[in-house]
């Protein structure tokens, strides 16, 4: 279906009566069913804010309540702001979408020299590089780590593609880091300063934070949570100063509900801030630049026939209406934003825990208030569908094996593999004895430090700070150049940013 066809269908779709009581009921369902510690939800209808709903606390056990100014990590919803920043620079004549990346960053390299020469600024935003899903993300998280932006740009040269350039879609984060550096080079100022100047200030986003900032001065900040043994556990508070970390342009901005609603209103109605982005630049952001595969779930739930990536946005049709959306995922923080531009309508959800299923079910239920031809399903309906899909995958064997009878590897039995190993983009890891046990320690990613375990005839590493769903197999072999260590996720549902499959370590020395 063409975009014009989607728009025509949207104009023909009838409006549905909505209101705060209906939205409250759906938010309450999500909070109760998924036991969310804190959430902020906003709805815009015909350009006007018609709902602000907040529930829960900034951190379990502390009692401070979430409100419409509470800051959440918006994670990959940052990408739309990075794309808008680049659009502002294009509008100002400081760069072009078809500029070679090397024009602005001469040090930029991809694995293939031809791709290096032909990668354009636009390509950084649409996930068409030929890299695999989440390639190189272990340089970004788990946070904090010691990789900087120069490391990330240098590391790209060692990441092998899995498909040809511009042939297909695979979501990546590293190239948004590069996009932020292109903006800095073209704009003559650091990325964070440009975001404040070109996005926050002209749009009136008063509490959004980017770059380095002081949590004590800003205040009212939601903490991430993890789920452990059925309970929400709050992460440690932010340090005295939040640093301008390398993945800022891919997923580092924090905002509250009020500012996200303002951001959405300006996107839906250009007249609110005349001249901020002209019609051509706006159209470019929401043009289908890279086709995306349509899942069976999208077809079943939304009758989707069109799905593509714009500049920082996912574009699709939902029940015949044009939808512009994105999600954001960081450890313990989830966001979701969706717009129905032809209605000047949108929904935003901010949650401070691991809430992929919750945000999916709630966003569906809220949007269906505007797109469903008949009675809109509620959160529990979608929660049931999600749970059934998970049961089916588990029954089909798509789940992690039970490795609970693992034992700690001993220094003696692991002796042939012990040593210092190096991957060309991730750097060094030490697989070395500690007493009679064996440790795994990444030099530049402190949270990737764990203990080597044995399960049946296989080795695995367990991380005390990351949990079982992040664990990995250690697979040793040989090739023409000598010993090789590869890693692979144990859980098939692992977050794709644990891109263990992209690592290939060579032994470079003994433990000392």
N, C-alpha and C positions, 0 to 999 in steps of 0.2 A: 504494500500500500504506500502511495506517495504521501509526503507531508501535507500536500494540498488536500488529498483525500481525507487524511486524519482531521484537518481543520474543518473541512466541510461537515464531517460527521459530528464534530464537537458542537458546531453551531446549531445542529439540529436536535441535540440531546436536551431533554426537558430538565428543568431545575428541580431540586428536591428540597422540601422544607427541612431545615436544620436548626439547631439551637444549642445553647449551653447545656441543658439537661441531657440531651443525647450524647454530647461529647463527654460530659462528666461520667456518664455511665460506662462509656467505652474505656476511658482512662482508668476508672476504678477496676474494671474487669482485668485490664492488663497488669495493674499494680498488684492485685490480689492473686491472680493466677500465677504470675511469674515472680512474686515476692521481691519487687523492685525496691531498693533503698531510697531512691530519689528519681524524680522525673519532672520535666517541664514540657508542656505541649501547647502549641499555638495554632490557630486556624484563621486564615484570611479568606473572606468571601466578598467577591465583587470589589476587591481592592481595600476593603476595610477589615480591621481586626475584629473578629466576632467572638473569639474565645482565647483566653489564657488560663491554662490549668496547671497547677503545680502540686506535687505530692511529695511527702517524705522528707529526708534529711540530707544535709551535705555529707555527713559521715555517720555511719551506724555507731551508736553509743555516745554521741556528742550532743544530739538534740537540736542543733540549729536547723531551721526549716529551709527547704528550697523555696525560692521566690523567683519572680520574673527577671531579676537581675543576677541571679546566681550564675557564675561562670562554669561552663562545661567545655571539655575538649570536643570540638566539632570534627576532629580527625580529617577524613578525606573530603568532607564538605569544604575544607580549605582549598581544594583544587579549583573550585569555581571562582574563588577570589583571586587565586594566582592567574587563572585565565583572564579574568576581568582586568587585572593589572596589566597584563601583556596587551590586551585590547586598548587600554588607555594609552600605552606607549605607541602602539600602531597609529592610533588616532592623532597622536602628537607628532607623528612623522619620525620617531626615534628608532623604529625598527619596522620590518615587514614580516608578514607571516611566512613568506617564502624565502626569507634570508637563510643562507646556510648557518647552521649553529656555529661553525668554526669562524664565521665573520665576527661574532661577539665573544666566543671562547676559543681562541686558537689551540688551546691544550686539549680540547675535546676529542676523544677517540672512541670508536666502537670496535668490536672484534674484527669486522670486515672493513678494510680501507675504503671500499666503494661506498658503503653505508655512511662512514664518517664524512665523506665528501658531499654526499647527497642528502643527509639528514637536515631538514628544514626546521625552523622554529615551530611551525604548526605540528610537525611530527612528534614533538616532545609532549603534546597534550592529548594524543588520541590513541595511544596504546597499540601502535602498529609497527613497532621496532623490529619484530622478529624474535625478541627475547621471550623466554618462558614466563608463565604466570609468577609474579612476585620476584623475578630474578634479582639477586643482589640485596634483597631486603634485610638480610642479616647484618648489613652495614648500617641499617637504620634503627633496628630494634631487635631484641628487647633493650629498652632504655634503662639507665643511661649507658652509653658506651663511649669509646675514645676515637671513633671514626669522625673525620671532619669532611667538609664539602670537597676539598681537594682529593681526599681518599676515594670518595664516591665517584668523582669524575675519572680518576685514574683507574678505578676498579672496573669501569664499564668496558675497557679495552680487553679484559680477560673473561668476560661473560659470553659464553658461546651461544649463538642464536639457536632456536629450535625450529624456526621457519624463516622463509625469505622476507626481506624488508617489504613492508606495506601489503603483505599478502593476507593478513588476518589479524584478529583482535586477541590480545592477551594483556591483562591489566598489569601495569607496573607503577612503581613509585619513584624509582631513581631518576627517571627522565623529568619528573616534576621538580626534583631538586635541581637538575640542570636548568629547567625553565626559570626557576627563581634566580639562578646565577646569570642567565641571559638577561632577565629584567634588570638586575643590578648593573650589569655592564652597559646596557643600552640607556638606562635611566641615570647612570652616574651616581647612584646612591645604593646603600645596602638594601636588600629585599625588604626587610622589616620596615625600614624608614619609608620606602616607596608605598608599601601597603597602607601605612598610616596616612600618608599624604594623598594617595590616589583613591583609596577605598574608604577607610574609616572616617576621615575628616569631612570629605564632601557629602557623604551619605548620613553623617550623624550617628555613627556606630560608637557610642560613648564609652562602653565598657569592654569591648573586644580587645584582646591582647595578642601581640605578635612580637617576636624577637625576645630580648631580655626585659624582664619586668619583676617588680617586687610584690609577691603575694600579700605581705603584711600591709602594704600601702593600698592595694586594690581590694582585698577582702572579699568575703562571700563567694567562696570557691568550693565547688563540689569535688570530693575525692573519688577516685576510681575504687571499685570494689571487685572482689573475686568471690566466686561461690565455692565454699568448702564445707563438705558434710552437711549440705542443705542450708547453710547460713551465709549471709553476706559479711565479708571481712574487708574492712577499709584498708586501703594502701596507706603508706606513710605520708604525712603532709609534704607539700612542696618544700624545697630548700628556701633559704632566705632570698635568693635570687634565682628565678627561672632563666636558664641560659638560652641564647639564640641557637638552638641545636640544629644539626644539619638537615633534618627532614622537615623543617618549618614549612617550606613551600608545598610539600606534599600532604601534610596533615598536622601542622603544629599550632594553628590558631585556636584560641578559646573565646567563646562568646556566651552571652546570656540570651534568654528567650526574647526579651524586648528588642535587642539588637538584631537577632535573627529575623524577627518579624519585620523590622524596618528594612533589612536587606532584601527580603522577599517582596515587600511592597514596591521598592524602587525597581526591582527586576520586572514586576508585573505592570508598572505604570511609569513610563519614562518621564511623564510630565512632572513627577514629584521633584526631580532634580534635573532641570532642563540642561541639555548639553553634556551631561556626565558621560554618556556613551551615545553616539549617534546611531541612526537606524541601521546603517551598514554594519557597524561593529556589533550591535546587539544581534543582528541576524546571523553573523558569523559564529557567535557563541552557541547558538541553538540550531545550527545547520548540522545535518547528518554527515560527518566526515569519515566515520569508520563503521561499517556494519558490524553488529554483534549477534551472536547466536541466540535464538529464542528458545528458552527452556519449555518443557512440557507444562510446567507449573504456570508460567506466564500465559501460555495459550489457554489452559484450563481456567485459571482464575480471572483473567482480564481480557480474554479473546484477543490477545496481542498478535499483530501481524507485521509490525514495524518496530525495529529495535536498533539503535545506533548510538555511537558516542559523538558528542559535539566537542567543544572546547571546555572541558571540566564538567560536563553534564552528560547524563544518560537520557536519551530521547526515545519515546515509545508512544504507542496508542493504548489507551485503557478504556475498554467498553466504547470504542469509537471516539474517544476524546484524546486530544494531544496532551501528553504528559512529559514534563521536564523534571528530572529528579537526580538525587545522588544519596549515597549512604556514607557513613563514617565509622570506622572501627579502629579503636586502639585498646590495648589491654585494660579492661575495666571501664571503658567509656564507649558508648554507642550513640550515633546520631542518625537521623533520617530527615530529608527535606524533599518535598514533592510539590510541583506547581502544575496547575491546569491553566495555562496562559489565556486561553480563549474565554475563560470564566473570570479571569483575574482572581483566582482562588488558589490557596496553597495550605500545606500542613507542614509543621516542623516538630520533631520529637528529639529531646535530649535526655539521655539516661546515664546514670553513673554506676553501671555494673555491666557484666557480660550479658548482653540482652539482644542477641541477634533474632531469636524467635519472637521476643516481645515486641521489638520495633517493627518486625514484619507483620505480625498479626494486627497490631494497633494501627499502623499506617494503612493497611488494607481496609480495615473496618471504617476508618475515618474518611478515606477517599471514596469508598463506595457510597457514602452519604450523598455524593455528588455525581457518581457515574452509574450506579446500578439502576437498571430499568424498573426493578421491582423492589421489594423490601431488602434493605441492605443487611448482609450478614454481620454478626458481631465478632468481637475479639475471640470468644471461645470457639466459634465456628472455625476460624482460621487456625487457632491453636490446635484444634483437633486434627485438621488436615496436615499441619506440620508434624505433629506427633505420629500420625499414621505413616507419613513418608519416612520418618526415621525408623519406625518399626520395620517397614518393608526393606529398607537398606540393611538393617541389622540381620534380618532373616536371610537376606541374600549374601551374607558374609562380608558386607562392607563395613567392618568395624575393627577396632584394634584387638589383637589377640590378648588373651588373659595371661599376663606375664607375672602374676602375683607370687609365683613360687620361684622367682629369680633369687640368685645368691650373689653376694659381693665377689667381684673378681679378686683373686689374690695376686700379689706381685709375682709370685713364682710362675703361675700358669699364664700370665699376661706378658712375661718377660720378652718374648720375641717381637711384640708389637710396641713395647714401651719406647718413648723417645720424644723428640720435638719434631712436629710435622708442620708443613707450611702450604697454604693455598694462595695462589697469586693475587686474589682480590680480598680474601678474608684475613690473611695473615697467619700468624703462628698459633698453634695450640700445643699444650704440653700434656702428654699421656704418661704420667710418671707415678711411681709408688709413693704412698704416704703411709709409713708403717707397713702393714701387710695388705692394705687396700691400694686401689689405683684411682687417681684423680684425673679428670679432664678439665683443663683450664685454658680458655681463650685469652690471649694476651690483650686484645683490644675490646672484648665484649665481656665485662666482668660477670654478668648474670649467667653467661654460658660457662659456668663452672659447676661440675657435678662429679658423680662417682660412677666408675665403670662397673657394670653388673654383667653376670652371665645368666642367660636363660636358654636351657637346652644346649644347643651347639652354637648359640649366637651371642654376640656382645651387644650391650646397649648402654646408653648413658642416661642416668636420671638426674634431673635438676632440682635441687632443694627449693629454689625460689620460683620455679616456673610451673611445676605440676606435671602430672602424668601425660596430659594431652600434648605436651611439647617434647616428649622424649623421642630419641632417635636411635636407630641401629647404627653400629660401627661395623663397617664391612671392609676387610683387608684383602688385598690382592696384589698381583704383579702385572706389569706390562713391560714393554721393551725398554723403558727407562728405569725400572726398578720398582720398589714397593709403593703401593698406592693405598690410601685410606679414603673411602667414600662414606657418606652418611645418607640415611633415608628415614623419613618419618615413620613411626610405628602406627600412629593413628591416621587412617585415611581422611578423617575430617579435620585434621590439623589446620590451623590458620596458615594460609598460603605464604605468609611472610616468613615463616620458618622454611626457607628454601634450601634445605639441606642437600637436595639433589643437585644443586649447582656447585657444590664443593668438590674439589679433588686435591687432596693433600699428598705431598711428597715428604718422605722422611729426610730431615736435614741435620739431625744430630742426636746425641744421647742425652738422657736426663742427667742433670748435673746440679 
